[in-house]
């Protein structure tokens, strides 16, 4: 398996302007042959490219604009074989994630497998849960699926509401303090938080019940437990809390260890290195590319 430095040198060596694309395509083709199925890689460069204040660029997130990339990537693939989708994303818009999943279901049925070489957070985790299995390495991670409203954690707001009710019942004068806290929220904000949490839980639960966990003795109960742990606000340190491979197995997700197949591991990590090197060498901040050569990208 070539290391990141070796793939970086492979990209840097040629003078052709499409060297990054050629290297990514080489390793995507190799991975597709290993898997025997079409592959789509969905990659964000949020780890390489940050805004001056440390936040990741809005274009790095999952957005409705990504549907254009997925349509381009799906075109020309053999739908009868199913799809392996490689995910590397910080997450983003809930409804954009839903649209991507429902579109892939229409194109490939529920014959989807997710591969997470490094990180698929938030909505990225939700998309992974729509697959029949998730391939992860020892260093890979998923994240909480607690929705964010304008950058504010919806479940955190609802936790504050519950705490406020309890404290005001015990000490009515605390109403003055809590009033100042809730005055910062615009009208209907708390209702929007409730709705976002409910929709997220329902959506992921449904995908799990009808897909990944359908073979369990009680798919509904199994899905509910996974959703509970993915949205456990009190049990996580932050929205970017890392659920490593053992945790993901422990909460009931169907996880495949990438390291158990050396050839597969090498092919997956070669693809990963090719994409991350691309974000270093080019203005691209997001790339959606398939194993047949179709590619769509967003530049900063």
C-alpha positions in Angstrom: 0.0 0.0 0.0 1.4 3.4 -0.9 1.7 5.8 2.0 0.2 9.3 2.0 3.7 10.7 1.1 4.1 8.2 -1.7 0.7 9.1 -3.2 1.5 12.8 -2.7 4.7 12.3 -4.6 2.7 10.4 -7.3 0.5 13.5 -7.7 3.4 16.0 -7.5 5.5 14.2 -10.1 3.5 14.6 -13.3 3.2 18.1 -14.8 -0.3 17.4 -16.3 -2.9 19.5 -14.6 -5.2 16.5 -14.1 -2.7 14.5 -12.1 -4.8 14.6 -9.0 -7.8 13.3 -10.9 -5.8 10.5 -12.6 -4.4 9.3 -9.3 -7.8 9.2 -7.6 -9.3 7.4 -10.5 -6.5 4.8 -10.6 -7.2 3.8 -7.0 -11.0 4.1 -7.3 -10.8 1.6 -10.2 -8.6 -0.7 -8.2 -11.0 -0.6 -5.3 -14.0 -1.2 -7.5 -12.3 -4.3 -9.0 -11.6 -5.6 -5.5 -15.2 -5.1 -4.3 -16.8 -6.3 -7.6 -19.2 -3.3 -7.4 -19.5 0.3 -8.5 -18.0 2.8 -6.0 -18.8 6.4 -5.4 -16.4 8.5 -3.2 -18.0 11.5 -1.4 -15.1 13.5 0.0 -14.9 16.9 1.9 -11.6 18.8 2.5 -12.8 20.3 5.8 -9.8 19.0 7.7 -7.4 20.7 5.3 -9.2 24.0 4.6 -10.5 26.1 7.5 -11.8 29.6 7.7 -9.6 32.1 9.6 -11.7 31.7 12.7 -11.2 27.9 12.7 -14.6 26.9 11.4 -14.8 24.7 8.3 -15.9 26.3 5.0 -19.7 26.1 4.4 -19.1 24.4 1.0 -17.4 21.5 2.9 -20.7 20.5 4.4 -23.4 18.3 3.1 -25.7 20.6 1.1 -28.5 20.3 -1.5 -26.0 21.3 -4.1 -24.4 17.9 -3.7 -27.3 16.2 -5.5 -25.8 17.5 -8.7 -22.6 15.6 -7.9 -24.4 12.4 -7.0 -26.5 12.5 -10.2 -23.3 12.9 -12.2 -21.6 10.1 -10.3 -24.6 7.7 -10.5 -24.9 8.1 -14.3 -23.5 5.2 -16.2 -23.0 2.9 -13.3 -24.4 -0.7 -13.3 -27.3 -0.3 -10.8 -27.9 -4.0 -10.6 -24.8 -4.6 -8.6 -25.5 -2.2 -5.8 -23.2 0.5 -4.6 -20.3 1.0 -2.2 -20.1 4.6 -1.0 -17.0 6.0 0.6 -17.8 8.8 3.1 -15.5 11.5 4.5 -17.5 14.4 5.6 -18.2 16.7 8.7 -21.9 16.5 8.1 -24.3 19.3 7.1 -27.9 19.8 6.3 -30.3 17.0 7.4 -32.7 17.3 4.5 -29.8 17.3 2.0 -28.7 14.0 3.6 -32.2 12.6 3.4 -32.4 13.5 -0.3 -29.1 11.8 -1.1 -30.1 8.6 0.6 -33.5 8.5 -0.9 -32.0 9.1 -4.4 -29.5 6.3 -3.9 -32.3 4.0 -2.8 -34.2 4.7 -6.0 -31.1 4.0 -8.1 -29.7 1.0 -6.3 -32.5 -0.3 -4.1 -31.3 -0.8 -0.6 -28.2 -2.6 -1.8 -25.8 0.0 -0.3 -22.6 -0.5 1.7 -20.8 2.4 3.4 -17.0 2.7 3.8 -15.6 5.2 6.3 -11.8 5.4 6.0 -11.5 8.2 8.5 -14.5 10.3 9.5 -18.2 10.5 8.7 -19.8 12.8 11.2 -23.3 14.0 11.9 -25.3 13.8 8.7 -22.4 11.6 7.4 -23.2 9.2 10.1 -26.8 9.3 9.2 -26.0 8.4 5.6 -23.8 5.6 6.7 -26.7 4.2 8.8 -28.8 4.0 5.6 -26.4 1.3 4.3 -26.5 -2.4 5.0 -23.1 -2.4 6.6 -20.3 0.1 7.5 -16.7 -0.7 6.9 -14.4 1.0 9.3 -10.7 0.9 10.3 -9.3 1.1 13.8 -8.8 4.9 13.4 -12.2 5.5 11.7 -15.1 7.2 13.5 -18.7 8.2 13.3 -20.3 10.9 15.3 -23.5 11.9 17.1 -26.6 12.6 15.0 -27.8 15.4 17.2 -29.1 18.1 14.7 -27.7 21.6 14.7 -29.9 24.6 14.2 -27.9 27.7 13.0 -24.9 26.1 14.6 -26.6 25.6 17.9 -27.2 22.0 19.1 -30.9 21.3 19.1 -30.7 18.7 21.8 -28.7 21.1 24.0 -31.5 23.6 23.7 -34.1 21.1 24.7 -31.9 19.9 27.6 -31.8 23.5 28.8 -35.6 23.7 28.6 -36.0 20.6 30.7 -33.5 21.9 33.3 -35.2 25.3 33.4 -38.6 23.7 34.1 -37.1 21.7 37.0 -35.2 24.6 38.5 -38.1 27.0 38.2 -40.5 24.5 39.9 -38.0 24.2 42.8 -37.1 27.9 42.9 -39.5 30.2 41.2 -37.1 33.2 41.3 -34.9 31.4 38.8 -37.4 32.2 36.2 -35.7 35.6 35.9 -32.3 34.0 35.1 -33.8 31.5 32.6 -35.8 34.2 30.9 -32.5 35.9 30.0 -31.2 32.6 28.5 -34.3 32.0 26.3 -34.6 35.6 25.2 -31.6 35.0 22.9 -33.6 32.6 20.8 -35.8 33.8 17.9 -39.5 33.0 17.8 -40.3 29.3 17.2 -36.7 28.3 17.7 -37.4 25.8 20.4 -40.2 24.3 18.4 -37.8 24.0 15.4 -35.3 22.2 17.7 -38.0 19.7 18.8 -39.0 19.1 15.2 -35.4 18.6 14.0 -34.7 16.1 16.8 -37.9 14.1 16.1 -37.3 14.0 12.3 -33.7 12.9 12.7 -34.5 10.1 15.1 -37.4 8.9 12.9 -35.4 9.0 9.7 -32.4 7.2 10.9 -34.5 4.7 12.8 -36.5 3.9 9.7 -33.4 3.4 7.6 -31.8 1.1 10.2 -35.0 -0.9 10.7 -35.6 -1.6 7.0 -31.9 -1.9 6.1 -28.9 -2.7 8.3 -30.9 -4.2 11.2 -33.7 -5.9 9.3 -32.3 -9.4 10.1 -32.4 -8.8 13.9 -34.9 -10.5 16.0 -36.6 -7.2 16.7 -35.4 -4.7 14.1 -37.5 -1.9 15.5 -36.1 -2.2 19.1 -32.6 -2.6 17.7 -32.9 0.5 15.6 -34.4 2.5 18.5 -31.4 1.5 20.7 -28.9 2.6 18.1 -30.7 5.9 17.6 -30.8 6.5 21.3 -27.1 6.1 21.6 -26.3 8.2 18.5 -28.4 11.0 20.0 -27.3 10.6 23.6 -26.5 14.3 24.4 -25.5 13.7 28.0 -23.2 10.8 27.0 -21.1 12.7 24.4 -18.6 15.4 24.9 -19.5 17.6 21.9 -21.1 17.5 18.5 -17.8 16.2 17.1 -17.6 13.4 19.6 -15.8 10.4 18.0 -17.5 7.0 18.1 -14.7 4.7 17.3 -15.1 1.2 15.8 -15.6 -0.7 19.0 -18.3 1.8 20.2 -20.0 1.5 16.9 -20.1 -2.3 17.2 -21.3 -2.0 20.8 -24.3 0.1 20.0 -25.5 -2.4 17.4 -24.3 -1.2 14.1 -23.2 -3.8 11.5 -19.5 -3.0 11.3 -16.9 -4.6 9.0 -13.3 -4.4 10.1 -11.3 -3.0 7.1 -8.1 -4.5 8.6 -9.4 -8.1 8.3 -8.9 -8.0 4.5 -5.4 -6.7 3.7 -6.0 -6.1 0.0 -9.2 -4.3 0.7 -7.5 -2.1 3.4 -4.8 -1.1 1.1 -7.2 -0.2 -1.7 -9.4 1.8 0.6 -6.6 3.8 2.2 -5.0 4.4 -1.2 -8.3 6.1 -2.3 -8.4 8.0 0.9 -4.8 9.3 0.5 -5.5 10.3 -3.1 -8.5 12.5 -2.1 -6.8 14.1 0.9 -3.7 14.9 -1.2 -6.1 16.5 -3.7 -7.3 19.0 -1.1 -3.7 19.9 -0.4 -2.7 20.4 -4.1 -5.9 22.0 -5.5 -8.6 24.6 -4.7 -11.1 21.8 -4.4 -12.9 21.5 -1.1 -15.4 18.7 -2.1 -15.2 15.9 -4.7 -17.8 13.3 -5.7 -16.3 10.8 -8.0 -17.2 7.3 -9.2 -15.1 4.3 -10.3 -16.0 4.9 -13.9 -14.3 8.3 -14.1 -17.2 10.7 -13.6 -16.2 13.5 -11.3 -17.9 16.6 -9.8 -16.2 19.1 -7.5 -16.6 22.3 -5.6 -13.7 24.8 -5.2 -13.1 27.5 -2.7 
